[in-house]
């Protein structure tokens, strides 16, 4: 369910609720669940197509796992 909450953000693009996404990610920020960490990266990577500045700022201000960082970094320079 926690993974689904993060992945549901894929349905949103320009109307994404950034606060809800941040809350969902930060709730599971320190989990060792592999697929939750992948979902964090996937959600941020998807949103980086629409708002890369916000995603870069979020990554800079929050300690994310190496797995999440690897996934999100695909589209970021």
C-alpha positions as CSV (number, residue, x, y, z in Angstrom):
1,X,0.0,0.0,0.0
2,X,2.8,2.4,0.8
3,X,4.4,1.7,-2.6
4,X,1.1,2.2,-4.3
5,X,0.7,5.6,-2.6
6,X,4.0,6.7,-4.1
7,X,3.4,5.3,-7.5
8,X,-0.1,6.8,-7.8
9,X,1.7,10.1,-8.4
10,X,2.5,8.9,-11.9
11,X,-1.1,9.7,-12.8
12,X,-0.4,13.4,-12.2
13,X,1.8,15.7,-14.2
14,X,1.3,19.4,-13.9
15,X,-1.4,19.0,-11.2
16,X,0.7,16.9,-8.9
17,X,0.4,17.6,-5.2
18,X,4.0,18.2,-4.3
19,X,3.3,18.2,-0.6
20,X,1.5,14.8,-0.8
21,X,4.4,13.4,-2.8
22,X,6.9,14.7,-0.3
23,X,5.0,13.4,2.6
24,X,4.7,9.9,1.1
25,X,8.4,9.8,0.2
26,X,9.5,11.1,3.6
27,X,7.4,8.5,5.4
28,X,9.3,5.7,3.8
29,X,12.6,7.6,3.3
30,X,14.6,5.2,5.6
31,X,12.9,1.9,4.7
32,X,15.1,-0.9,3.5
33,X,12.3,-2.2,1.2
34,X,13.9,-2.4,-2.2
35,X,10.7,-1.8,-4.3
36,X,9.6,1.2,-2.1
37,X,13.0,2.8,-2.7
38,X,12.6,2.1,-6.4
39,X,9.1,3.6,-6.4
40,X,10.5,6.8,-4.7
41,X,13.0,7.1,-7.5
42,X,10.4,6.4,-10.2
43,X,8.0,8.9,-8.9
44,X,10.6,11.7,-8.6
45,X,12.0,10.7,-12.0
46,X,8.6,11.0,-13.6
47,X,7.9,14.4,-11.9
48,X,11.4,15.7,-12.9
49,X,10.1,15.8,-16.5
50,X,7.7,18.5,-15.5
51,X,9.4,20.2,-12.6
52,X,13.2,19.4,-12.5
53,X,14.0,22.3,-10.2
54,X,11.6,21.1,-7.5
55,X,13.0,17.5,-7.7
56,X,16.6,18.7,-7.6
57,X,15.8,20.8,-4.5
58,X,14.0,17.9,-2.9
59,X,16.9,15.6,-3.4
60,X,19.4,18.2,-2.1
61,X,17.4,18.7,1.1
62,X,16.5,15.1,1.9
63,X,18.7,12.1,2.4
64,X,17.4,9.5,-0.1
65,X,18.8,6.0,-0.6
66,X,21.3,5.2,-3.3
67,X,18.6,3.2,-5.1
68,X,16.2,6.1,-5.2
69,X,18.9,8.5,-6.3
70,X,20.0,6.2,-9.1
71,X,16.4,6.0,-10.4
72,X,15.6,9.7,-10.2
73,X,18.9,10.7,-11.8
74,X,18.0,9.4,-15.2
75,X,16.6,12.7,-16.5
76,X,18.3,15.1,-14.3
77,X,21.5,16.8,-15.4
